C-alpha cells in the first residue's frame, strides 16, 4: 500500500467524477445509436459536420474530440457507408476535407427526436439552470492549460 495522504478519495477525484458523469450521459445515447450501427465517435463526426459544414480533418478531430489518427481510420469506412464524402482541395493536395452526405444527414435527423428526448430528460431531472451552469463551468475548465507550468510559476531557462 502506498502513502495516500496526497490523494483525494476516488469518489471526489475530478478525473473519475468526469468519467462517471460521461458514462451517465452517454449510456442513453449509445442505446439510441445501437439501432443504426453508428458508434458515438461516428455520431460526433456526423454532428460536427451537420452543424459546421465541410471541414478539414484536423478541425473535425478537434471539434469531435477525437485523435486525428482515430478520425483518419474512421473516414474510409464512413465514406464506404455513404455517411460522409471526402475531397482533396486542389490548392493543397496534402489536406483532406470531409462533408456529411444526404444519407449521413438523414441518419442524424432520424435520431433528432430521440436525442432531444434524452436531453429533455437530463434538463428535467438535473435542472435547466444547473445544466447551463455546468456547461459554462466545463467550458471554463477546458480553457485551463494544465500541461504547461502553473500560472505565476517562474519560467525556466534552457
N, C-alpha and C positions, 0 to 999 in steps of 0.2 A: 504494500500500500504506500502511496506517495503522500507528501505533505499537501493537504488540500486547503490550507488556510487562505490561499490567494484566489481560489476558485469560488464563483457563485454556485449555489446549488443548481443542478441541471434544470429544475422546474422554473428557475428565474434566469437562465442563461439566454442571452439575446439570440445567438445563432440557433439554438434549439427551439426557442419560442417562435422564431420566424419560420422555421421548418414545420413546426406543428400547425401554425396558422395557415401556412401554404397548403398543407395536406387537407385541412378542414375545408378550405375554399376550393381546392382543385378536385376533390373527390366527386362532387356532383357534376362538374364539367367533364371529367373523364367518363363518367357514366353516360352523359349526354352524347359524347363523341363516339362511344363504343359502337353505336349502331351504324355509323358512317365509315368506320375503319380508319378514321383520321386520329392520330395521336395529338397530344397537347402541343407538341413542338410545331407540327404542321399547322395546327389551328392558329397558333400565334403568328406564323408566317402569313397565313391567309388573311388574318385580321389586320395585320400591319399593311399588307398590300391593298386590302379593301379600303382601308382608311386613308392611306397616303399615296396610293397610286404606284406606278413603276418606280423601282429603286435599285441602286447598285447593291450588290451582295453585302458589302460591309455595313451599309446603312440598315439593311433588313436585319442582319445579325444583331446589331446594336439595339434596334427598336424591339426585336422579338426576344431579346435576352438569350441569345444563342452564341456559342463559339462559332467563329467563321468556318472552321473546319467541319463542324457538325452541319451547318447550313449547306456547305458545299456538297456534302454527302447526301443531303436530302433533296437537292434540286433535281437531279436526274430522275429519281422515282416520281417526284411531284409533277415533272413535265410529262413523263410517261402516263401518269394517271389523268392527265389533262387538267390539273388544278391550276398550274401556272405555265407561263411561257418564258422563254429565255432568249435574250438577244445580246449581241455584242455591238456597242456603239461604233460606227465607222471611224470616229475621231480618236478613239482609244481602244484598240483591239485587245488590250490587257484586261479590260473591265467586262463585267457581265451584269446585265440589268434584267431583273425578273418582274413580271406583272401577273396579276390574278387573271384567270381566264373566265369566260362566262360560266363554265362548269364549276370553277372554284367559287365564284360569286354566288352561284345557285346553292352550293353546299353551305356557305356562310349564312345565306338568307334562310335556308331550311332550318337552321339551328337558332335563328334570331329569337323566336318566341321562347324557346326553352332556356336560352341564355338569359334573356330578360327576366324570366320567372325565377331563375336561380339568384340573380342579382336582387330582384324584388324581395325574395325571402331573406337574403342577407340584410338588406336595408330594414325590413320589418323586424327581424329578431335582434339585430345589433344596434339599429337606430341610424337613421339617415345622417343626422348631425355627427354622431360618433364616427360613422364610416368616412364622411368627408374630412373630419379631423384626423383620422388615422391615415388617410391617403395623403393629406398635407404633411403629416409628420414623417411618413415614409419617403416622400419627395425630399424633405429636408435631410433625412438620414442618407439618402443616395448621393447628396452633394458633398458629403464628407470625403476627404482624401486620406483614408486610413493607411494607405501603403506608403505614403511619404512620411517625413519627420513630423512629429506633433507640432501644432501651431505654437509659435513662440520659442521653439527649441532652437538652439544655436546651429547655424549651418556649418557643416564640416567641410574642410578644405581637402582637396585631393591633389 
